């Protein structure tokens, strides 16, 4: 699976800024409490809209703020 994740999200004092692209069968998210793991999973699942960026899997765009896409 090919993935492209560029996500910017802010709420209060919390800010998430991530950019990762690659091809893999699995992807692991690790980090300390409060680093944005759940926020990112919610954005990938379509439960949370990112403020800026793009989320695409195998060429299918799920969230692209600039293009006005959110599926």
Secondary structure, DSSP 8 states (H G I E B T S, - for coil): -EEEEEEEEEETTEEEEEEEEEE-S-------TTSSHHHHHHHHHTSS--SEEEEEETTEEEEETTTTEE-
